[in-house]
Amino acid sequence: MRVSREQAAENRGKILHTAAQLFREKGFDGIGIADLMKKVGLTHGGFYGHFSSKEDLMVQTCAYAVDEILEQGQAVRTQTQTTSAQTKSAKYKAFIARYLSAEHRDNPGRGCLMAALGVDAARQSPLIKQAFTQSFNRLLNSLMNLLPATKTEAAKREQALLTLASLVGAQVIARAVDDPQLSEEILRVVNKNLH
């Protein structure tokens, strides 16, 4: 039975959404195509109508996961559409607080691609690393846009790099340790020192 273009697009979206979540939860190698397609409710063979390989899916999932994060941030910014330096500062601090929250730590499947898959991406093919780099640059540019216009572009980039590296590192370590108090302390200390 042939599916309509709309249904094919919807199926593709379901695959990307589910893969983005599962890759962030289990790592790139933690889920196979058969299990992914079963979770989505589609046949294993149907996968190849949307993607040429698992690597193709991994590449596209990097972009999809960052699209999700940027859309969430855009929705928040649209609600309060002002451009004063004070408002940008508040949005920057709010972003840091949300990123370093226990909720983000405890839900990697809905969180940042960088914190969930950064270590995993380093072990992947050059194609995956390229997709990851493009995704990182998109997040970096978005973070730069939250910084006050009074800074030079070079200063904004430097601060955004420092912030993003600190945020990702803090989440990776907070998730990795088995001491809940230490995990909370990591998030709290990094949050305090980034403001």
C-alpha positions in Angstrom: 0.0 0.0 0.0 1.4 3.3 -1.1 1.4 6.2 1.5 0.7 9.8 0.7 3.4 12.4 0.7 1.9 13.9 3.9 2.0 10.5 5.6 5.6 9.9 4.4 6.6 13.3 5.8 4.8 12.5 9.1 6.5 9.1 9.3 9.9 10.7 8.6 9.3 13.2 11.4 8.3 10.5 13.8 11.5 8.6 13.0 13.7 11.7 13.5 11.9 12.7 16.7 12.2 9.3 18.2 15.8 8.7 17.1 16.8 12.1 18.5 15.4 11.1 21.9 16.8 7.6 21.9 20.2 8.6 20.7 20.4 11.2 23.4 19.3 8.6 26.0 21.3 5.6 24.8 24.1 6.9 22.6 24.5 6.5 18.8 25.3 2.8 19.2 22.7 2.1 21.9 19.8 1.6 19.6 19.5 -0.3 16.3 17.3 0.5 13.3 15.0 -2.5 14.0 14.3 -1.3 17.6 13.9 2.3 16.5 11.3 1.4 13.8 9.5 -0.9 16.2 9.3 2.0 18.7 7.9 4.3 16.0 5.4 1.6 14.9 6.8 1.2 11.3 8.5 -1.7 9.6 12.3 -2.1 9.5 12.2 -2.1 5.7 10.4 1.2 5.7 13.4 2.9 7.2 15.3 2.9 3.9 12.5 4.9 2.2 13.6 7.8 4.4 17.3 7.3 5.1 20.1 5.7 3.2 21.8 4.3 6.3 22.0 4.6 10.1 24.8 7.0 9.6 22.5 9.2 7.4 19.9 9.1 10.2 22.6 10.1 12.8 23.7 13.1 10.7 20.1 14.2 10.2 19.3 13.7 13.9 22.0 16.1 14.9 20.4 18.9 13.0 16.9 17.8 14.1 17.9 17.9 17.8 19.4 21.3 17.5 16.3 22.5 15.6 14.2 21.5 18.5 16.3 23.3 21.0 16.5 26.5 18.9 12.7 26.4 18.3 12.1 26.2 22.1 14.4 29.1 22.6 12.8 31.1 19.9 9.4 30.5 21.4 10.6 31.8 24.7 12.2 34.9 23.1 9.0 35.6 21.1 7.0 35.8 24.3 9.1 38.8 25.5 10.2 40.6 22.4 12.5 43.4 23.6 16.1 44.0 22.8 17.5 45.9 25.8 20.8 44.8 27.2 19.1 44.1 30.6 16.6 41.8 28.9 19.3 40.0 27.0 21.2 39.5 30.2 18.1 38.1 31.9 17.5 35.7 29.0 21.2 34.6 29.0 21.0 33.9 32.8 17.7 32.0 32.4 19.2 29.9 29.6 22.1 29.0 31.9 19.8 28.2 34.8 17.6 26.0 32.6 20.6 24.2 31.1 22.1 23.5 34.5 18.8 22.3 36.0 18.3 18.9 37.6 15.4 18.4 35.1 17.8 18.7 32.2 20.3 16.4 33.9 17.7 13.8 34.5 16.1 13.9 31.0 18.9 13.7 28.5 16.4 12.4 25.8 14.8 15.8 25.8 17.9 17.8 26.4 21.0 19.2 24.6 22.6 17.1 21.9 26.0 18.3 23.0 25.8 17.1 26.6 24.1 13.8 25.7 26.3 12.8 22.7 29.4 14.9 22.8 31.7 12.1 24.0 29.9 9.6 21.7 30.3 11.9 18.7 34.1 12.0 19.2 34.2 8.3 18.4 32.1 8.4 15.3 32.9 8.9 11.6 34.1 12.1 10.0 30.5 12.6 8.6 29.0 12.5 12.1 31.7 14.8 13.5 31.0 17.3 10.7 27.2 17.2 11.5 28.0 17.6 15.2 30.3 20.5 14.5 27.6 22.3 12.4 25.1 21.7 15.2 27.6 23.1 17.8 28.2 26.2 15.7 24.4 26.8 15.4 24.1 26.6 19.2 27.1 28.8 19.6 25.7 31.5 17.3 22.3 31.4 19.1 24.0 31.8 22.4 26.1 34.7 21.0 22.8 36.4 20.1 21.7 36.4 23.8 24.8 38.4 24.8 24.6 42.2 25.0 25.3 44.2 21.8 27.8 46.3 23.7 30.4 43.5 23.4 32.5 43.0 20.3 31.8 40.0 18.1 35.1 38.5 19.2 34.3 39.0 22.9 30.8 37.6 22.4 32.2 34.5 20.7 34.7 34.0 23.4 32.1 34.3 26.2 29.7 32.0 24.3 32.4 29.4 23.8 33.4 29.5 27.5 29.7 29.3 28.5 28.8 26.5 26.2 31.8 24.4 27.0 31.2 24.9 30.8 27.5 24.0 30.5 28.1 20.8 28.4 31.0 19.7 30.7 29.0 20.3 33.8 26.0 18.3 32.5 28.3 15.4 31.4 29.9 15.2 34.8 26.7 15.7 36.8 25.2 12.8 34.9 28.2 10.6 35.2 28.8 10.7 39.0 27.0 8.4 41.3 26.8 10.9 44.2 23.6 12.9 44.1 25.0 15.7 46.3 28.1 16.0 44.2 26.0 16.1 41.0 23.8 18.9 42.5 27.0 20.8 43.6 28.5 20.6 40.1 25.4 22.2 38.6 25.1 24.8 41.3 28.7 25.9 41.3 28.9 26.2 37.5 25.7 28.1 37.4 26.9 30.5 40.1 30.2 31.1 38.3 28.8 31.7 34.9 26.6 34.7 35.9 
